[in-house]
Amino acid sequence: MLCFSGNALAQAAAPQAGAPQASGLSRTLVGRADVSVPGREAVVAKVEVAPGSRAGRHTHPGDEISYVSEGEVDLLVDGQAPRTIKAGESFVVPAGVIHDAHNAGSSAVKLVGVYVVEKGKPLASPAP
């Protein structure tokens, strides 16, 4: 179970240095806590992809587990066929895998993202 102290929540809500924010992507950190794997932490974020926008090709220093709460998004994972993920569905992107998300719709896509990542590294890094 993840437990977040008030101080941890305040720190997590602040923008994270080094985390790329594409113009059509917003990521609001809402929680952060250690997990049972040494050197790793879980980060929980509200993610929004604006209509007609892309998240931008990027990677994470750990696994991404996301749930689409509103809208639908095209998930573009290198080496895989594109997939459309709809509200009520989830997806997992393994650590270090280059991926992107495209919102071809006319309303924002909202997701809840859980990232189990290496501590001290940026949550996301741009990829070519």
Secondary structure, 3 states (H helix, E strand, C coil): CCCCCHHHHHHHHCCCCCCCCCCCEEEEEEEEEECCCCCEEEEEEEEEECCCCECCCEECCEEEEEEEEECEEEEEECCCCCEEEECCCEEEECCCCCEEEECCCCCCEEEEEEEEEECCCCCCEECC
